[in-house]
Every structure is written in C-alpha cells, then in structure tokens.
Amino acid sequence: MNLWDRRNKMRILFTGVGRRIELLQAFRSAALVLNKELKIYGADMAGAAPALAYCDYTRKVVAMNDPAYIQNLIDICVVDKIDLVIPTIDTDLLVLSENINRFAEIGTKVMISTPDKIRICRDKNNTSQFFVDCGLQAPMPVNNWQEYNAGYPAFIKPKDGSSSINAYKVENAEELEVYAGQVADYIVQPFVDGREYTIDVFCDWHGEPISIVPRERLQVRAGEVLKTKICMDKSMIEEAKALCKAFKPCGPMTVQLIRDKDGVDWFIEINPRFGGGAPLSMKAGARSAELILQLLDGEEVSYTYDTADGAVYSRFDQSVCIEEGKGIIKGIIFDLDDTLYSEKEYVKSGYKAVSDYLGGGYEEKLWQFFEESKPAIDMLLTEINLENEKQIVLNVYRQHKPDIHLYDGVKDMLKELHDKGICIGIITDGRPVGQHNKIEALGLDKVVDDIIVTDELGGVQFRKPCDIAFRIMIQRWRLNPADVMYVGDNILKDFQAPQQLGMKCLYYKNNDGLYWLCEERNLQSIEKITDILIKIE
C-alpha cells in the first residue's frame, strides 16, 4: 500500500472489543470531526461481542492464550492492510508487546507499551514498588496472608487481576485466612479508605503526555465506572506526569488511586490501555481518539488543556441483537443500486449519454476502461485531448435521464409486499439529482411509500453506515425497529446501522453487482424475498 492510501484510508484493528461500544463510537466521531476515512475492524473469538455491531468488519481469532494468536493477528493485518492495532483488555497486552517488531515488519503499528512496563502492571507487587520509586504513595503488599501485619481492614486480590474480580475487603485475620484459601496467587495490602479516582492519560509514540484527565469514580459496578466526575486536580496531574516520565507509555494509560481523608493520594493500579471509562474523558475534552488518528497520519500534536472540569457523566447499558429470531415484518427498507436494479446498466446508460455529447462512438471504449477498473471518463478525455471538458462531461453523466430497468420480478415483489400491508422504503446514497433520476426512471416513486436520499440530509456524512436515515424512516412509520427489515447488497456498509438499531437484515448476494462478496446469510434472487419473509414469520 502506498503512503497516500495509508494517509487517507486508515484501518484500525481493536482486539478483545467485547463491550467497548463507547470507545468505537469515539473513534467514529473523531474520524468525522477530522474528515478522515476510517475503517474499524473488531477481533473476537466467539464473534458474538456486542461491540462487533459497531465495527465495519469482524474478524474471528483464536484465544489470546493460544500460541497461534499472534500469527492469526498478523495474517489479518496483512490481508486487511491494518495500520494500527489497539488492544482493549489486559489479556493480550504482554504477548502483543513482545511481538511488536513482527507487526512492524508488515507495516502495522501496535499501540502498546514496552514488555518490561507491561510486566510491572501485571504483577501488583511490582506495581506498588514502581509507584514508590516514582515518589508516590502506595499500599505495599505481601504475598502470604500469615505475614500480613499492617492492620485492618485489609484488601486481598489476585496478583495479576483486573476489573475488581476476586478482590475483597477483609475485616480481620479470620476473614483473611478464608479468602486466602479462595483467591489464587493473591496479594494482601492495607485497605485505603477514601474517594476513588481514575486518571486517563494519553501519550504520543514516545511516552510524552498529550492529555491527562483525572476523574472521580462516583459509582462503580464490577470494576467498571457507571458515574464519574471530571476533576482537573493539579496535584493529580503532576503525579501523573511523574508516572509518565518513568513509564513512557505508548498511547493510553489508566491509573487508579484513592485520596484519603488527609488528602494523600494512594496509587493502586496501572493499566497501559484504554480503561472502560476512557470515553468519558474524551467527551470532556481529552479527544484521545482524534489524537491517535492525527499521530497515525504523522501530524504534530500538542498537550490539550481544554477539558470540562466538573462535568459529570453517567453510563447506561444498551442491547444489540447478534442473532435474529422469528417475528412479523411490518416494514422493509431497500437499498437502491444493485439491489433493485443493475448499477452496471446505469453506468452503460451514462456512458451512452457521454458518448452522444462527444459526438458518438465512444461507448465501447468507456466500458473497456470501466472493466479494467480505470477512471473511464478521465482516460477517454485524455485520449481524445479534451481534458478541459471534464467537468461538463461529468455533469452530463451525473445528470442524464438513465435508461434502466428493475430486476426481473421486483415489480411484482413490491406489489405483493404492498398487498400484504408492509411498508416499503428506499434509503440510498449518492448525489440527489442522479439518485432521483434513477428512481423516476424505474417508476419507484409511484410504488414505494418512503424514499430518502441520504445526501439530502446534509451531505455525504449522512451516507451509510450513518443511522440517521434509518431512524427517520422508522419514526415516520411508527414501527418498532425489530419489525423492520433492511435489504442491501453491500456488506461493507449497508448493515451496520440497521443492526445497531435492532432491525433485521438480509444480504442480497448479487453476483452481478459491484459490491458482491461471499457471505453465508444471503438472498440469491431479489424477487424471492417474500419466501424469506414466510420463513422469518
């Protein structure tokens, strides 16, 4: 891949995506703000993680502890031309860090700190000592409950644990002995009573801090923050800078601490990755996702100060359908191009219009360039020395009244759906004049209940996979998204928004289409959609 492609088409692979929907949304928003084309890939072992519905592409991988895991990721990165790998959980941090050079050899960056620093984080004994070596306070642990003599209450947890799993507060030696028998490879340390904080840190490739945002953990569930308050405390920010100077994190780092009643900060944990609540700091102004895209593009970035100090954020759960069940379909939304008619037929019609404008006899030449995947109009105009006519010729192509036809059976299929009382809609991307000319030529404006050309909503940013057009149409129909099906031919962009909204999706495997791909769940012939509906219901 050449440099221009990499700078304009970014591909990021997130490992262990799980429930990191907020994080993916932050990257999607960052790409929109920066006007960068971003494709998000999500790696998951089971293929059932809810965040996969928010990725452009899903890649199944072996278990992170499988010896073939790294080669599995490398193969994906080679095939998909991945620019950057971002891990999101602790499990694969060390193995990724130890193999960063293998990724570099194929031109893929990994946003990961060095192995020696990862090992510090994976062993709570080392973590506490690291804090102390940085001049910070930390409750020092012991590895044998019988050697613990620092008073009660105490805290016991796995030496390499995360997300507060198997972490317990104990009130006396008897309780400690019981928990020591239940928690494998544990540490015991004094319990620090106070207010809990997280510091979301983001650094450049060389460990220089670009953003530091402390926030109080007001409400927590299973180690994940539910409610947080941004607290731009100068003391915590300086302490975080001291950590960065010693740790030199690559990219994100999440630090946990407790401030006791005397105002002393006791540092507990470091996670050299995005924490679950990191998107909350981004909402407040950290903009780590934007910084990553800028760094990936080789742009200069500087420390960010504009953060909404005092802002309070509360999180909530949202469901995503990963396997559709049966149900009654009350509405069907169709894609247009290569779903209801052949887009190649439109291309040929446009080439005829161009040929006629230029005096005739150029249709075959234009089609030849098209089949060779070359910019047909540009090539022809260069060949006949009319490059200065390009804009006029493009307008002829884009605004011509096309000679196109619905696929066989589509007209009868639409009538049958209409007779069943099913709402019928079309959501299509593209220049409004051209798309409306197609719709009029096909007579769809007379047989379809609702049509949205996404560009008319405000520009190309509203094209699929943006979900706004789908929300508008469903709200117009006053239907539950689960009762609406979307039918499209482009697996790369058509189904992300409908799936996120809880709609049913049907891939039209159009072998003659421009975006044909091999997928298991598909519709082979568009007029057979009524048969599919019977099976669904």
C-alpha positions in Angstrom: 0.0 0.0 0.0 1.4 3.4 -0.9 1.7 6.3 1.5 -1.3 8.2 0.0 -3.6 5.3 0.7 -2.4 4.9 4.3 -2.8 8.6 5.0 -6.3 8.8 3.6 -7.8 5.4 4.4 -7.0 4.4 8.0 -7.6 0.8 9.2 -7.6 0.2 12.9 -8.0 -3.3 14.4 -9.3 -3.5 18.0 -8.6 -6.7 19.9 -11.0 -8.0 22.5 -13.6 -5.5 21.6 -16.2 -7.0 23.9 -18.5 -4.2 25.1 -16.3 -1.3 24.1 -19.0 0.4 22.1 -18.3 3.9 23.5 -14.7 3.6 22.5 -15.5 2.7 18.9 -18.1 5.5 18.8 -15.4 7.9 19.9 -13.2 6.8 17.0 -16.0 7.1 14.6 -16.8 10.6 15.8 -13.1 11.5 15.7 -12.9 10.5 12.0 -15.9 12.6 11.2 -14.5 15.7 13.0 -11.1 15.3 11.3 -12.6 14.4 7.9 -10.6 11.2 7.8 -11.7 7.9 6.3 -11.6 5.3 9.0 -12.4 1.6 8.8 -12.8 -0.2 12.2 -12.0 -3.9 12.5 -13.0 -5.8 15.6 -11.4 -9.1 16.6 -13.3 -11.5 18.8 -13.0 -15.2 19.5 -16.7 -16.1 19.5 -18.0 -13.5 17.1 -20.8 -12.6 19.5 -19.4 -9.5 21.2 -21.9 -6.6 21.1 -19.2 -4.1 20.0 -18.8 -6.0 16.8 -22.1 -4.5 15.6 -20.3 -1.1 15.6 -17.3 -2.3 13.6 -17.0 -2.1 9.8 -15.5 -5.6 9.7 -15.5 -8.5 12.1 -12.6 -10.9 12.4 -12.7 -14.1 14.4 -9.5 -15.0 16.2 -8.2 -17.9 18.3 -8.0 -17.5 22.0 -5.5 -14.9 23.3 -3.5 -17.6 25.1 -3.3 -19.8 22.0 0.3 -20.0 20.6 -1.2 -19.2 17.2 -2.8 -15.9 18.3 -0.1 -13.5 17.2 0.3 -15.2 13.8 -3.5 -15.1 13.5 -3.5 -11.3 14.0 -0.5 -10.8 11.7 -2.3 -12.7 8.9 -5.4 -10.4 9.4 -3.2 -7.3 9.4 -1.5 -8.4 6.1 -4.8 -9.3 4.3 -6.7 -6.2 5.6 -3.7 -3.8 5.4 -4.2 -2.8 9.0 -2.4 0.4 10.0 -2.8 0.2 13.8 -3.7 -2.5 16.4 -5.2 -1.3 19.6 -5.7 -3.8 22.5 -8.6 -3.1 24.9 -8.2 -5.7 27.7 -5.2 -6.9 29.8 -5.1 -10.4 28.4 -3.1 -9.9 25.3 -1.0 -6.8 26.3 2.2 -8.7 27.1 2.2 -11.0 24.1 1.4 -8.1 21.7 4.2 -6.0 23.3 6.7 -8.9 23.0 5.9 -9.3 19.3 5.7 -5.6 18.3 8.6 -6.0 15.8 6.8 -8.7 13.9 3.9 -6.3 13.3 6.4 -3.5 12.4 7.8 -5.8 9.7 4.5 -5.9 7.9 3.9 -2.1 8.3 1.4 -2.3 11.2 1.8 -0.3 14.3 0.7 -1.6 17.7 -0.3 1.0 20.4 1.4 -0.8 23.3 4.0 -0.1 25.9 7.2 -2.0 26.3 7.2 -5.5 27.8 9.1 -4.5 30.9 6.4 -1.9 31.7 3.6 -4.3 30.9 5.1 -6.8 33.4 5.1 -4.1 36.1 1.4 -3.7 35.6 0.6 -7.4 35.6 2.2 -8.0 39.0 0.7 -5.9 41.8 3.9 -6.3 43.8 5.9 -4.6 41.1 3.2 -2.0 40.6 3.3 -0.8 44.2 7.1 -0.7 44.2 7.0 1.3 40.9 4.7 3.9 42.4 7.1 4.2 45.4 10.1 4.5 43.1 8.3 7.4 41.4 8.0 9.2 44.7 4.3 8.4 45.2 2.4 6.7 48.0 1.2 3.1 47.5 -0.1 0.5 50.0 2.7 -2.1 49.9 1.6 -5.8 49.5 2.6 -9.1 50.9 2.2 -12.5 49.2 1.4 -14.6 52.3 -1.6 -13.7 54.5 0.3 -15.0 57.5 3.0 -12.3 57.0 0.5 -9.5 56.8 0.8 -7.2 59.9 -0.3 -3.7 58.5 -3.6 -3.6 60.3 -7.3 -4.0 59.3 -9.3 -3.6 57.3 -7.1 -5.1 54.6 -7.6 -5.9 50.9 -6.9 -9.2 49.1 -6.9 -9.6 45.3 -5.1 -11.6 42.6 -1.6 -10.6 41.9 -2.3 -10.2 38.2 -6.1 -9.4 38.4 -8.2 -6.8 36.8 -11.8 -5.4 36.8 -12.0 -6.0 40.6 -12.5 -9.7 40.0 -11.9 -11.7 43.2 -10.9 -8.6 45.1 -12.2 -8.4 48.7 -12.1 -6.1 51.7 -11.5 -8.1 54.9 -12.1 -7.0 58.4 -9.9 -9.4 60.5 -7.3 -12.2 60.3 -10.0 -14.9 60.3 -11.7 -13.5 57.2 -8.3 -13.0 55.6 -7.4 -16.7 56.1 -10.7 -17.7 54.5 -10.3 -15.5 51.4 -6.6 -16.5 51.1 -7.9 -20.1 50.5 -10.2 -18.9 47.8 -8.1 -16.4 45.8 -5.3 -18.0 43.8 -1.9 -16.3 43.7 -3.0 -13.3 45.8 -1.6 -10.2 47.4 -2.7 -8.6 50.7 -2.3 -4.9 51.3 -3.7 -2.3 53.7 -7.2 -1.1 52.8 -7.2 2.6 52.0 -10.4 4.4 52.8 -11.2 7.4 50.7 -12.5 8.7 47.4 -11.6 6.7 44.3 -10.2 8.3 41.2 -9.1 7.3 37.7 -6.6 9.3 35.7 -7.0 8.8 32.0 -3.6 9.5 30.4 -2.8 9.6 26.7 0.8 9.9 25.4 2.4 10.0 22.0 4.5 7.2 20.5 7.4 8.2 22.7 5.6 8.4 26.0 5.2 12.2 26.1 1.8 13.1 27.7 -0.7 14.9 25.5 -3.7 14.6 27.7 -4.2 13.9 31.4 -7.7 13.9 32.8 -8.4 12.8 36.4 -12.0 11.9 37.3 -13.7 10.7 40.5 -15.4 7.3 40.4 -18.8 8.2 41.9 -20.4 4.9 41.1 -18.8 1.6 40.1 -20.1 -1.9 39.1 -17.8 -4.9 38.8 -14.8 -2.6 38.3 -16.5 -0.5 35.6 -17.4 3.1 36.3 -21.1 3.9 36.0 -20.9 7.5 37.1 -17.9 9.8 37.1 -17.0 13.5 37.7 -14.1 15.2 35.8 -11.7 16.6 38.4 -8.8 18.5 36.9 -6.8 18.4 40.2 -3.4 20.0 39.7 -1.7 17.6 42.2 -3.0 14.5 40.4 -2.0 15.9 37.1 1.6 16.5 38.3 1.7 13.0 39.9 0.5 11.5 36.5 3.3 13.4 34.7 5.8 11.8 37.1 4.5 8.4 36.2 4.7 9.1 32.5 8.3 10.2 32.9 9.2 6.8 34.4 6.8 4.6 32.5 6.9 6.2 29.0 3.5 4.7 28.0 2.7 4.4 24.3 -0.8 5.7 23.8 -3.3 5.3 26.6 -2.7 4.6 30.2 -5.3 4.4 33.0 -4.2 4.9 36.6 -6.3 4.1 39.7 -5.8 5.9 43.0 -7.6 6.6 46.3 -7.4 10.0 48.1 -7.7 9.6 51.8 -9.3 11.9 54.3 -6.0 13.7 54.8 -5.7 14.5 51.1 -3.0 11.9 50.5 -3.1 10.1 47.1 -2.5 6.3 47.4 -1.8 4.8 44.0 -3.3 1.3 43.4 -3.1 0.2 39.8 -1.8 1.0 36.3 -3.5 -0.3 33.1 -1.5 0.5 29.9 -4.6 0.6 27.7 -7.9 2.4 27.4 -9.9 1.9 30.5 -13.6 1.3 30.3 -14.4 4.8 31.3 -11.8 6.5 29.0 -14.5 7.6 26.5 -16.0 9.8 29.3 -12.8 11.7 29.5 -12.9 12.1 25.7 -16.4 13.5 26.0 -15.0 16.1 28.4 -12.2 17.2 26.0 -9.4 14.6 26.1 -10.0 13.7 22.4 -7.6 10.7 22.6 -9.3 9.1 19.6 -8.7 12.2 17.5 -5.1 12.3 18.7 -4.5 8.7 17.6 -5.8 9.5 14.1 -3.6 12.5 13.9 -0.5 10.7 15.1 -1.2 7.9 12.7 -1.2 10.5 9.9 2.1 11.8 11.1 0.7 15.1 12.3 2.1 17.2 15.1 0.0 17.2 18.3 0.3 19.2 21.5 -0.8 18.9 25.1 -4.6 19.6 25.4 -5.9 21.8 28.2 -9.5 22.4 27.2 -11.3 19.9 29.5 -14.8 20.3 31.0 -13.7 20.4 34.7 -16.6 19.4 37.0 -18.6 17.6 34.3 -20.5 14.6 35.5 -21.2 11.6 33.2 -23.4 8.6 33.9 -23.3 5.5 31.7 -26.0 3.0 30.7 -26.4 -0.4 29.1 -27.8 -0.9 25.6 -28.7 -4.1 23.9 -27.5 -5.2 20.4 -29.1 -8.1 18.5 -26.4 -10.6 17.4 -28.8 -13.3 16.2 -32.2 -12.6 14.7 -35.2 -14.6 15.7 -38.6 -15.0 14.1 -41.1 -12.2 14.0 -43.6 -10.3 12.0 -42.2 -8.0 9.4 -44.2 -4.7 9.1 -41.8 -2.7 7.0 -38.9 -3.3 4.5 -36.3 -0.8 3.6 -34.4 -1.5 0.4 -31.1 -0.2 -0.9 -31.4 1.0 -4.5 -28.2 0.5 -6.5 -27.5 -3.2 -7.4 -30.4 -4.2 -5.1 -33.5 -3.2 -7.1 -31.7 -2.7 -10.5 -28.3 -3.2 -12.0 -25.9 -0.4 -11.4 -23.8 -1.6 -14.4 -26.9 -0.8 -16.5 -26.8 2.8 -15.2 -23.1 3.1 -15.9 -23.7 2.0 -19.5 -26.6 4.4 -19.8 -24.3 7.2 -18.5 -21.6 6.3 -20.9 -24.0 6.5 -23.8 -25.0 10.0 -22.7 -21.3 11.0 -22.6 -20.6 9.4 -25.9 -23.6 11.2 -27.5 -22.4 14.5 -26.1 -18.9 13.9 -27.5 -20.3 13.1 -31.0 -20.8 9.3 -30.6 -18.8 6.1 -31.0 -17.2 6.1 -27.5 -19.4 3.7 -25.5 -17.3 0.6 -26.0 -14.1 2.4 -25.2 -15.6 3.8 -22.0 -16.9 0.4 -21.0 -13.5 -1.2 -21.7 -11.9 1.3 -19.3 -14.6 0.6 -16.7 -14.0 -3.2 -16.9 -10.3 -2.6 -16.4 -11.1 -0.6 -13.2 -9.8 2.6 -14.7 -11.3 6.1 -14.4 -13.2 5.7 -17.7 -14.1 9.3 -18.4 -10.7 10.7 -17.4 -9.0 8.1 -19.6 -11.2 8.9 -22.6 -10.8 12.6 -22.3 -7.1 12.3 -22.1 -7.0 10.1 -25.1 -9.0 12.5 -27.3 -7.3 15.6 -25.8 -10.4 17.1 -24.2 -9.3 17.2 -20.6 -10.6 20.7 -20.2 -14.2 19.3 -20.8 -14.0 17.1 -17.8 -16.4 18.9 -15.5 -19.0 19.4 -18.3 -18.8 15.7 -19.2 -19.1 14.6 -15.6 -22.2 16.7 -15.3 -23.6 15.0 -18.4 -23.0 11.6 -16.8 -24.4 12.5 -13.4 -27.5 14.4 -14.5 -28.6 12.3 -17.5 -32.0 10.6 -17.6 -31.0 7.0 -17.4 -32.3 4.1 -19.4 -32.5 1.4 -16.7 -34.9 -1.3 -15.6 -35.9 -3.1 -12.4 -34.6 -6.6 -11.9 -36.9 -9.3 -13.1 -39.6 -9.9 -10.5 -39.0 -6.8 -8.5 -42.2 -5.0 -9.6 -44.4 -8.0 -8.7 -42.5 -8.5 -5.5 -43.1 -4.9 -4.4 -46.8 -5.2 -5.3 -47.1 -8.4 -3.2 -45.4 -6.7 -0.2 -47.8 -3.7 -0.6 -50.8 -6.0 -0.8 -49.6 -7.6 2.5 -49.8 -4.2 4.1 -46.0 -4.0 4.5 -44.4 -0.5 4.5 -41.9 -0.2 1.7 -39.0 2.3 1.7 -35.7 3.0 0.0 -32.6 4.5 1.5 -29.9 5.3 -1.0 -26.6 7.1 -1.0 -25.4 9.4 -3.8 -25.8 12.7 -5.5 -29.5 13.7 -5.1 -30.1 14.6 -8.8 -28.7 11.3 -10.1 -30.5 9.2 -7.5 -33.8 10.9 -8.1 -33.3 10.4 -11.9 -32.8 6.7 -11.3 -35.9 6.5 -9.0 -38.0 8.3 -11.6 -36.8 6.1 -14.5 -37.6 3.0 -12.5 -41.0 4.2 -11.5 -40.2 3.6 -7.9 -41.6 7.0 -6.8 -45.1 5.6 -7.6 -44.9 2.3 -5.8 -42.7 3.0 -2.7 -44.1 4.6 0.5 -40.9 6.4 1.5 -37.6 7.4 -0.1 -34.6 9.0 1.5 -31.5 10.1 -0.5 -29.0 10.4 2.4 -27.0 13.3 0.8 -30.1 15.4 1.1 -30.0 15.2 4.9 -26.9 17.4 4.9 -24.1 15.9 2.9 -22.0 12.8 2.4 -21.5 12.3 6.1 -25.1 11.1 6.3 -24.4 8.2 4.0 -24.5 4.6 5.3 -23.3 3.4 7.7 -24.7 6.6 9.4 -28.0 5.6 11.1 -29.9 8.8 10.8 -31.8 8.0 7.7 -32.9 4.7 9.2 -34.1 6.4 12.4 -36.1 9.0 10.4 -37.9 6.4 8.2 -38.7 4.1 11.2 -40.1 7.0 13.1 -42.2 8.1 10.2 -43.7 4.6 10.0 -44.1 4.5 13.8 -42.7 1.0 13.9 -40.5 -1.0 16.2 -37.1 -1.5 14.6 -37.4 -5.2 15.3 -40.4 -5.3 12.9 -38.4 -3.7 10.1 -36.0 -5.4 7.7 -33.3 -3.9 5.6 -32.2 -5.5 2.3 -29.0 -4.4 0.7 -26.1 -5.7 -1.5 -23.0 -4.0 0.0 -21.9 -6.0 3.0 -19.2 -3.4 3.7 -21.5 -0.6 4.7 -25.2 -1.4 4.4 -25.9 -3.4 7.5 -24.0 -1.7 10.4 -26.7 0.9 11.2 -29.7 -1.4 10.9 -28.0 -4.0 13.1 -27.2 -1.4 15.8 -30.9 -0.2 15.7 -32.2 -3.8 16.2 -33.6 -4.2 12.7 -33.5 -7.5 10.8 -31.0 -7.6 7.9 -30.9 -9.5 4.6 -27.9 -9.5 2.4 -28.8 -9.7 -1.3 -25.9 -11.7 -2.8 -26.0 -10.0 -6.2 -23.3 -11.8 -8.3 -23.7 -9.2 -11.0 -23.3 -6.3 -8.5 -20.3 -4.0 -8.0 -20.0 -5.0 -4.3 -20.5 -8.7 -4.4 -18.9 -10.7 -1.6 -19.3 -14.3 -0.5 -21.4 -14.4 2.7 -23.4 -17.3 4.3 -26.6 -15.4 5.1 -27.9 -14.1 1.9 -30.7 -13.8 -0.6 -29.8 -15.2 -4.0 -32.7 -13.7 -6.0 -34.4 -10.4 -5.1 -37.9 -11.5 -6.1 -37.7 -14.4 -3.7 -37.9 -12.0 -0.7 -41.5 -12.9 0.0 -40.4 -16.5 0.5 -37.8 -15.3 3.0 -40.5 -13.4 4.9 -42.6 -16.5 5.2 -39.6 -18.4 6.8 -38.9 -15.5 9.2 -42.5 -15.3 10.3 
